[in-house]
Amino acid sequence: MKHVAVFVLLLAPCLMAGAACKTARAATPVERPNLDVPPPPPRIIEAAPPVEAPPPEPVGEVPSATPTGGTSRPRPPRDPAAQKPEAKPDTPPDPAPVAAPPPANPTQLRAPGLASGPETAGEIRAILDRAKGLLNSIDYRRLTRPQQASYDTAKRFAEEGEKELKTTNYVLAKELAEKAERLAKELPSR
């Protein structure tokens, strides 16, 4: 009998909650007017005004070249009547295109505190050798997939560090060597 009383006590709130949700009549949907959407505005695209080329920059007088060891004579003043006839005012003279000098080899930037020379190359070489030694002491087959990916990355950093060291880019070579060594230290050795 106790079980039936407990059952009724547990079932009663469920039945009341279910009865409270039901209503005698269904709600009718409310009629709402349709929204009138205005048409999109017409697309008028105006052409951009033509861009005028900037006027050529004036060039100062060019110093005359004198032969080495010789003395330069002063030139007599020009006669204004002997000047060349002027060009037509309607057409400006075409400026001759100025060829840009070929780009020189980019200079290597040095980081503060990083010397350039054999000492720096030796220091970077030592870091690369330590990283390669650590990588050689690791059994690649026993590594998990993420560890194998780290191993491959460390090896690639060491190879790129070697290339940068050969091109005397000491800043990048040192950075790559340190990354390779850091990754190699994180991997478990044999």
Backbone bond lengths (Angstrom), bond angles and torsions (degrees), N, CA, C in turn:
res aa  C-N    CA-C-N  psi(-1)  N-CA   C-N-CA  omega(-1)  CA-C   N-CA-C  phi
1 M - - - 1.418 - - 1.525 111.06 -
2 K 1.282 115.65 -35.53 1.453 119.38 178.40 1.531 110.39 -61.53
3 H 1.295 114.66 -36.56 1.464 118.55 -178.22 1.516 111.22 -66.48
4 V 1.282 117.04 -37.22 1.461 120.67 -179.60 1.525 109.38 -68.79
5 A 1.316 118.26 -39.82 1.458 121.74 -179.80 1.534 110.53 -65.31
6 V 1.314 116.70 -41.07 1.457 120.53 178.34 1.527 109.78 -66.15
7 F 1.317 116.60 -39.37 1.445 121.53 179.35 1.521 110.85 -62.92
8 V 1.317 116.39 -43.95 1.461 120.90 -179.39 1.522 109.57 -66.53
9 L 1.312 117.05 -39.46 1.456 119.75 179.71 1.541 111.27 -65.38
10 L 1.306 116.23 -35.16 1.457 119.60 178.57 1.525 112.39 -78.24
11 L 1.313 117.06 -32.31 1.449 122.37 -177.19 1.523 111.93 -80.91
12 A 1.304 118.62 -30.30 1.459 122.71 -175.51 1.532 111.75 -60.11
13 P 1.341 120.99 -48.17 1.466 118.65 -179.86 1.529 112.35 -63.94
14 C 1.313 116.80 -32.11 1.463 119.44 178.88 1.516 110.77 -67.31
15 L 1.321 116.57 -42.13 1.462 119.82 179.46 1.517 111.14 -66.93
16 M 1.312 116.95 -38.99 1.462 119.41 179.99 1.531 110.28 -67.25
17 A 1.314 117.75 -39.53 1.462 120.74 179.43 1.520 109.92 -65.31
18 G 1.326 117.20 -39.49 1.457 120.42 178.99 1.515 111.14 -67.72
19 A 1.301 118.44 -37.10 1.458 122.05 -179.44 1.515 110.66 -71.63
20 A 1.315 117.76 -31.09 1.457 120.66 -178.46 1.519 111.31 -69.93
21 C 1.300 117.66 -24.95 1.458 121.27 -178.47 1.516 112.15 -78.76
22 K 1.301 117.54 -23.81 1.452 120.61 -177.05 1.518 109.84 -88.34
23 T 1.362 116.23 139.56 1.463 120.90 176.35 1.511 108.35 -119.74
24 A 1.298 115.27 164.19 1.455 120.52 -176.57 1.520 111.79 -73.69
25 R 1.299 119.66 -32.01 1.457 121.18 -179.21 1.520 110.65 -131.50
26 A 1.296 115.22 153.79 1.458 121.33 -179.07 1.512 109.77 -83.51
27 A 1.304 117.65 146.54 1.462 121.93 178.74 1.531 108.58 -76.76
28 T 1.309 115.99 135.52 1.460 120.42 178.82 1.528 108.38 -89.83
29 P 1.338 117.19 141.18 1.464 118.66 -179.59 1.521 110.37 -67.80
30 V 1.303 115.64 144.16 1.457 121.99 -179.41 1.524 108.03 -84.05
31 E 1.308 116.99 132.62 1.462 122.51 178.09 1.526 108.41 -76.72
32 R 1.316 115.72 125.57 1.462 120.35 179.18 1.524 108.28 -121.71
33 P 1.312 117.65 145.00 1.469 119.34 179.89 1.528 109.85 -72.33
34 N 1.338 115.23 150.83 1.462 120.92 177.46 1.531 109.90 -70.35
35 L 1.294 116.10 147.41 1.453 120.76 177.96 1.525 108.83 -82.61
36 D 1.305 115.83 133.82 1.459 120.70 177.17 1.527 107.91 -94.39
37 V 1.310 115.92 112.15 1.461 121.21 179.96 1.515 107.78 -93.19
38 P 1.329 117.49 126.19 1.467 118.80 -179.60 1.527 110.20 -71.28
39 P 1.329 117.48 153.25 1.474 120.02 179.13 1.532 109.17 -68.68
40 P 1.327 117.09 154.19 1.470 119.12 179.67 1.520 110.29 -68.36
41 P 1.318 117.37 152.00 1.463 120.19 -179.41 1.524 110.01 -68.60
42 P 1.317 117.62 153.86 1.470 119.95 -179.95 1.525 109.66 -67.09
43 R 1.316 115.14 147.23 1.459 120.48 -179.53 1.522 109.17 -95.70
44 I 1.281 114.77 111.50 1.458 120.75 177.29 1.519 106.24 -117.88
45 I 1.306 115.17 114.68 1.453 120.26 -179.33 1.515 107.84 -108.30
46 E 1.310 115.29 118.76 1.453 120.30 179.77 1.520 109.00 -90.21
47 A 1.304 115.29 142.55 1.458 119.99 178.68 1.528 108.99 -72.36
48 A 1.306 115.79 142.16 1.460 120.64 178.90 1.522 108.80 -69.97
49 P 1.326 117.05 145.38 1.467 118.50 179.04 1.530 109.10 -65.99
50 P 1.334 116.75 147.43 1.472 119.27 -178.91 1.532 110.14 -64.40
51 V 1.300 114.32 141.77 1.458 120.52 -179.43 1.518 108.33 -88.71
52 E 1.320 115.91 125.94 1.456 120.61 179.82 1.523 108.60 -86.25
53 A 1.311 115.26 141.19 1.458 119.99 177.60 1.521 108.56 -70.50
54 P 1.332 117.64 142.19 1.462 118.94 179.37 1.525 109.70 -67.04
55 P 1.325 116.69 148.54 1.472 118.51 -179.04 1.524 109.54 -66.10
56 P 1.328 116.75 151.18 1.468 119.00 -179.81 1.525 110.45 -65.12
57 E 1.325 114.76 146.64 1.458 119.39 -179.96 1.520 109.58 -76.34
58 P 1.323 116.75 141.31 1.471 118.21 179.16 1.526 109.87 -69.86
59 V 1.302 114.91 144.55 1.457 121.45 179.49 1.515 107.63 -108.18
60 G 1.321 115.32 132.59 1.461 120.03 179.27 1.516 110.23 -73.57
61 E 1.312 115.91 178.22 1.456 120.11 179.92 1.515 109.46 -68.50
62 V 1.313 115.30 139.99 1.445 122.03 179.30 1.520 108.04 -89.76
63 P 1.341 118.44 127.93 1.465 118.73 179.60 1.522 109.67 -67.93
64 S 1.298 114.54 142.65 1.465 118.44 -178.62 1.515 108.96 -78.36
65 A 1.313 114.75 144.16 1.457 120.27 -179.63 1.514 108.10 -87.26
66 T 1.316 115.72 132.88 1.454 120.06 177.02 1.501 108.12 -112.28
67 P 1.312 117.69 145.28 1.454 119.13 177.37 1.528 110.05 -63.67
68 T 1.309 115.05 150.44 1.454 120.31 -178.08 1.511 110.04 -67.26
69 G 1.294 115.45 134.06 1.453 119.98 177.49 1.516 112.87 87.08
70 G 1.293 119.97 -12.55 1.456 122.37 -178.71 1.518 110.39 -94.99
71 T 1.287 114.03 167.32 1.451 119.37 177.08 1.514 107.85 -103.64
72 S 1.285 116.06 147.43 1.458 119.07 -179.92 1.516 108.56 -94.54
73 R 1.311 114.71 138.81 1.455 120.18 178.07 1.512 108.15 -95.62
74 P 1.296 117.94 144.25 1.467 118.19 175.61 1.519 109.29 -70.49
75 R 1.303 114.80 141.32 1.466 120.06 179.84 1.525 109.46 -82.59
76 P 1.311 114.99 146.52 1.466 116.81 175.96 1.532 108.79 -73.26
77 P 1.315 117.81 149.44 1.469 119.67 -179.68 1.534 110.54 -64.64
78 R 1.318 114.05 146.83 1.472 119.38 -179.40 1.521 110.69 -74.77
79 D 1.292 113.28 147.66 1.454 119.94 177.25 1.526 107.67 -85.71
80 P 1.332 119.89 121.86 1.465 120.36 -178.71 1.521 112.62 -61.55
81 A 1.321 119.30 -25.85 1.458 120.68 -179.60 1.520 111.16 -74.95
82 A 1.346 116.88 -21.57 1.466 119.94 -177.20 1.525 112.03 -91.93
83 Q 1.304 117.75 11.21 1.462 120.42 -179.72 1.515 110.47 -69.93
84 K 1.323 114.95 160.04 1.468 121.15 177.91 1.514 109.46 -66.96
85 P 1.347 116.79 151.00 1.460 118.54 176.12 1.528 109.28 -66.46
86 E 1.312 114.81 147.02 1.464 120.02 -178.04 1.523 110.99 -71.72
87 A 1.330 115.76 151.64 1.465 121.23 177.06 1.510 108.82 -75.28
88 K 1.319 115.56 166.40 1.453 119.60 179.23 1.521 109.39 -61.59
89 P 1.325 118.10 136.98 1.465 118.64 -179.30 1.531 112.34 -70.74
90 D 1.335 119.46 -19.35 1.471 121.42 -178.27 1.527 111.76 -72.17
91 T 1.307 117.97 -34.32 1.461 120.45 -175.80 1.525 109.80 -114.08
92 P 1.329 118.06 118.00 1.461 119.25 177.31 1.515 109.30 -74.50
93 P 1.309 117.76 150.29 1.473 119.71 -179.86 1.526 109.80 -66.55
94 D 1.333 115.12 142.49 1.460 120.31 179.48 1.529 108.53 -76.55
95 P 1.319 117.05 124.95 1.469 117.53 177.67 1.526 109.34 -72.81
96 A 1.304 115.30 139.91 1.466 119.95 179.20 1.530 108.01 -70.77
97 P 1.326 116.86 135.53 1.463 118.03 -179.93 1.520 109.87 -66.36
98 V 1.300 115.10 133.66 1.459 121.09 -179.43 1.518 107.34 -94.08
99 A 1.325 115.26 122.74 1.465 119.30 179.56 1.515 108.91 -79.41
100 A 1.325 115.49 132.01 1.461 120.35 178.68 1.516 108.47 -75.85
101 P 1.319 117.33 142.49 1.465 118.33 178.86 1.517 109.97 -65.51
102 P 1.322 117.86 148.79 1.454 119.36 -179.40 1.529 109.69 -62.47
103 P 1.346 117.31 142.25 1.456 119.00 -177.75 1.524 110.19 -66.11
104 A 1.297 114.82 133.62 1.459 120.09 178.06 1.523 108.62 -78.22
105 N 1.309 115.95 165.99 1.461 118.81 177.30 1.518 108.51 -59.70
106 P 1.332 117.37 133.85 1.463 118.79 -178.15 1.522 109.80 -64.54
107 T 1.294 114.76 137.20 1.455 118.43 179.44 1.514 108.99 -76.44
108 Q 1.294 115.36 142.16 1.452 120.77 179.58 1.529 108.33 -79.46
109 L 1.306 116.41 129.28 1.449 121.02 178.40 1.517 109.00 -85.62
110 R 1.304 115.62 142.68 1.446 119.78 177.77 1.505 108.92 -106.86
111 A 1.297 115.77 138.94 1.454 120.57 175.25 1.520 108.13 -79.58
112 P 1.326 117.31 150.96 1.455 118.74 177.62 1.525 109.96 -61.15
113 G 1.285 116.53 135.17 1.452 120.63 178.31 1.514 113.44 84.26
114 L 1.327 118.34 2.18 1.460 120.95 179.63 1.524 107.21 -113.78
115 A 1.312 115.02 110.67 1.461 119.43 -179.09 1.520 109.33 -76.24
116 S 1.293 115.58 164.65 1.452 118.85 175.10 1.512 107.28 -118.93
117 G 1.288 115.48 137.73 1.449 118.73 179.28 1.512 111.20 139.70
118 P 1.312 115.85 -167.27 1.461 119.89 -175.73 1.526 113.32 -65.09
119 E 1.357 118.09 -30.64 1.465 119.20 179.39 1.528 110.63 -63.99
120 T 1.332 115.33 -45.63 1.456 119.79 -179.55 1.517 110.38 -66.08
121 A 1.297 117.44 -42.90 1.460 120.36 179.33 1.523 109.97 -62.25
122 G 1.334 117.37 -38.75 1.460 120.46 178.08 1.516 112.02 -66.58
123 E 1.321 116.94 -38.92 1.466 121.09 178.39 1.534 110.70 -64.25
124 I 1.327 116.30 -44.71 1.466 120.75 179.83 1.525 109.75 -66.66
125 R 1.335 116.58 -39.41 1.463 120.69 178.35 1.528 109.93 -61.10
126 A 1.337 117.90 -39.46 1.472 121.54 179.65 1.533 110.57 -64.69
127 I 1.324 117.07 -40.74 1.471 120.32 179.28 1.520 109.68 -65.26
128 L 1.336 116.40 -43.50 1.470 119.92 179.41 1.528 110.97 -63.79
129 D 1.326 117.48 -39.54 1.466 120.31 179.01 1.532 111.40 -65.50
130 R 1.332 116.37 -40.05 1.477 119.05 177.43 1.517 110.45 -63.37
131 A 1.342 116.59 -43.47 1.466 120.31 -179.70 1.528 110.37 -62.71
132 K 1.334 116.91 -43.53 1.468 119.75 179.81 1.522 111.00 -66.91
133 G 1.333 117.34 -36.54 1.461 120.40 176.63 1.524 111.87 -63.17
134 L 1.328 115.88 -42.31 1.465 119.40 177.32 1.527 111.04 -64.07
135 L 1.325 117.12 -41.94 1.468 120.58 -179.39 1.528 110.61 -66.69
136 N 1.331 117.70 -35.49 1.466 120.09 179.03 1.526 112.21 -71.00
137 S 1.334 117.62 -22.23 1.469 120.05 -179.67 1.529 112.35 -86.15
138 I 1.322 118.02 3.44 1.467 122.00 -177.14 1.521 109.50 -103.38
139 D 1.349 116.18 135.01 1.462 121.60 175.61 1.534 107.50 -86.50
140 Y 1.304 115.99 106.34 1.470 121.99 -174.19 1.528 111.91 -61.81
141 R 1.337 117.47 -34.15 1.470 121.25 -175.71 1.526 112.01 -68.66
142 R 1.316 118.32 -25.48 1.466 120.90 -178.02 1.526 112.78 -88.67
143 L 1.294 117.73 -2.29 1.460 120.96 -179.08 1.520 110.81 -82.05
144 T 1.327 115.97 149.66 1.467 120.34 173.19 1.525 108.23 -74.64
145 R 1.320 117.02 170.13 1.472 119.67 -178.35 1.538 111.98 -60.17
146 P 1.338 119.69 -45.68 1.471 117.42 177.58 1.532 112.16 -62.13
147 Q 1.341 117.31 -36.76 1.454 120.03 178.44 1.527 110.92 -67.92
148 Q 1.340 117.27 -36.40 1.461 120.55 176.58 1.530 110.45 -64.23
149 A 1.343 116.29 -38.28 1.467 119.82 177.84 1.535 109.94 -64.61
150 S 1.332 117.59 -40.32 1.465 120.80 177.49 1.523 110.81 -65.25
151 Y 1.322 116.64 -39.82 1.468 121.99 177.92 1.533 109.58 -60.30
152 D 1.339 116.20 -47.96 1.469 120.40 -179.40 1.534 110.91 -62.45
153 T 1.327 116.08 -39.75 1.463 120.15 179.52 1.526 110.48 -65.24
154 A 1.333 116.71 -43.73 1.463 120.19 179.08 1.522 110.85 -61.96
155 K 1.321 115.87 -40.67 1.462 119.85 179.37 1.536 110.61 -64.60
156 R 1.339 116.34 -41.36 1.466 120.70 179.12 1.539 110.45 -65.40
157 F 1.354 117.36 -39.78 1.462 120.20 177.38 1.530 110.64 -61.81
158 A 1.334 116.35 -41.05 1.460 119.89 180.00 1.530 110.58 -64.43
159 E 1.321 117.53 -42.01 1.467 120.76 179.72 1.533 111.10 -65.30
160 E 1.335 116.72 -42.49 1.462 119.81 179.17 1.525 110.56 -68.10
161 G 1.333 116.91 -34.31 1.458 120.58 175.94 1.517 111.24 -62.60
162 E 1.334 116.65 -39.15 1.471 121.43 176.31 1.530 110.52 -60.76
163 K 1.334 116.46 -45.13 1.469 120.13 -179.40 1.526 110.97 -62.50
164 E 1.336 116.27 -44.63 1.466 119.96 -178.77 1.525 111.08 -67.52
165 L 1.326 117.32 -32.64 1.453 120.84 177.63 1.533 110.18 -65.70
166 K 1.330 116.55 -37.84 1.472 120.43 178.60 1.519 111.65 -66.69
167 T 1.348 117.18 -32.18 1.466 120.67 179.13 1.524 111.81 -89.06
168 T 1.319 117.29 9.10 1.475 125.63 -179.67 1.516 113.67 58.21
169 N 1.304 117.21 30.53 1.465 121.25 172.51 1.527 105.94 -92.22
170 Y 1.333 115.05 80.52 1.460 120.65 -171.34 1.520 113.63 -66.88
171 V 1.323 117.34 -33.23 1.467 119.89 -178.42 1.524 110.08 -63.51
172 L 1.315 116.81 -51.36 1.457 120.60 -178.29 1.527 110.75 -70.08
173 A 1.330 117.22 -37.38 1.461 120.28 179.66 1.522 110.70 -62.19
174 K 1.327 116.88 -42.60 1.478 120.12 -179.78 1.520 110.30 -66.59
175 E 1.319 116.88 -42.16 1.469 120.49 179.69 1.531 110.84 -61.22
176 L 1.317 117.03 -45.58 1.466 120.76 179.83 1.526 111.21 -65.89
177 A 1.325 116.70 -39.91 1.466 120.33 179.76 1.532 110.45 -63.80
178 E 1.340 116.54 -43.00 1.472 119.51 179.62 1.523 111.64 -65.50
179 K 1.322 117.15 -37.66 1.475 119.94 177.39 1.524 110.31 -65.20
180 A 1.320 116.85 -42.44 1.462 120.32 179.72 1.524 110.02 -62.15
181 E 1.325 117.20 -43.25 1.462 120.41 -179.74 1.526 111.06 -66.22
182 R 1.327 117.46 -41.73 1.473 121.34 180.00 1.528 110.87 -61.33
183 L 1.341 116.57 -45.29 1.466 119.52 178.99 1.520 111.71 -66.15
184 A 1.318 116.96 -38.09 1.467 120.32 -179.65 1.522 110.91 -66.80
185 K 1.334 117.52 -34.77 1.473 120.71 178.53 1.525 111.86 -68.47
186 E 1.325 117.78 -28.88 1.466 121.40 -178.55 1.530 112.24 -75.81
187 L 1.313 117.35 -18.70 1.473 120.66 -177.81 1.535 110.13 -84.79
188 P 1.350 116.56 146.50 1.461 118.78 179.20 1.534 110.72 -74.12
189 S 1.347 115.73 135.64 1.462 119.10 178.26 1.523 108.99 -91.15
190 R 1.324 115.94 174.06 1.470 121.31 -175.20 1.465 113.12 -57.59
